[in-house]
Amino acid sequence: MTAGLVPSLDLLPDHLDRDCAGASDLGEEEQERRTQSLVETVFAARRQFGITRLGSLTRLDQGGIAVAQAVRPLSLSNAVSQGKGRRLIDAAASALMESLETWAAERIDPGRITTARACDLGDEIRSLYADAIVHGFDVGWDRLPLTWIDGYDLFTRTIRPVPLALVDTVYTYPSPHPVAFPRTTTGLAAAQNLPAAILHAAFEIIERASVAAAERNPQRHREWRIDAASVAGPRASAILASLAQADLITGIWQVTAGHGLPVYRCQVIEGERHREIAPLPGVGFGCDFTPDRALAKALAEAAQARLTAVAGAREDLTRSAYPREPDRAQLAQWRDELRSPAATLPMPAGREAPASGAPALAAVAATLKDAGAAAALVVPLFSTDIPKLEVVRLVAPPLRHFN
């Protein structure tokens, strides 16, 4: 596997235009071929990335979603990364790319990093990040010496500084950064071309910012429960059928937000006939251009969350996720509520997704603006041509992914 240089930000627009021009909606056979090649090449080069194991968790549950995990023991964040998909090869590719995301974000070239106080970078930069700091942090954050890295703003087509704390994944103790900004992997993405990586990162940012806004202000950003029987999209309905066959009950909520993209929250919980594996519900979220794609993402993530709990290998899953004795009366009541169609809305009608490449990027950039982002800063982290793979971090201040 050949690791190319990360494209400089001066060349990033050309790189992006080239990938947009070559982007197209691939047929299923070609997509399968590329996914197979990606998994084989990355796995063959696993020592380069510190990956020691790629395994399947799929048969630990019966929900029909393939789930794989990649293990990178010397990771500076989670050592276990997971991926999901319609087929095991898709899940394996997803797990490997998630592992590569944090690997790349741990190894940023020191030559790209500068140190400065936000107050010395001008009022525009200070204002850009003022609402992105950790809630309740000292108002003097802008006078702290912070490390910065340049990003390319999709809105203004200019290069602007980004706090390194919002980009890297060096989650060691003590932290290399002051506790001013949240430490999260939101907006970290890998894909087989640059536009796809940016889209993946943007959907995640929009999804989590929307969910956080609903949790902070449920009166303004309500969640409406969707009648599962009204789901007709091919992706989501296939997953729902598979879950139902395994006696798994599903709850679906649409998260309302100030933008045009659908965002869903889902829960998957065992029915009474199910051999108890993980009694508490698995939770998943999803955002995409169409309701069917967004809901399919949320359902698959909820099914993966169950398998995560069953496998018990994630460091971020603490003992609080494994109560000695769940409240079974409460779980029974919750099952009944999820089965009831009362107080539900029908699934929204389908909508057309924009064409891949430049139209899709323009559509998601417009959505970020509608959601309240003042910038959409792309920080490239890793690039290789054999196989074609891009890792980026997208930062969209002042969108908040936390309460």
Helices and strands as residue ranges (DSSP letters): E 2-4, H 12-22, H 28-44, H 46-49, E 53-56, G 58-60, E 66-71, E 80-85, H 88-106, G 110-112, E 113-117, G 118-120, H 123-130, G 139-143, E 145-153, E 158-163, G 164-166, E 188-191, H 194-216, E 223-226, G 228-230, H 234-245, E 248-255, E 263-270, E 282-287, H 291-311, G 319-321, H 328-339, H 358-371, E 377-386, E 388-395
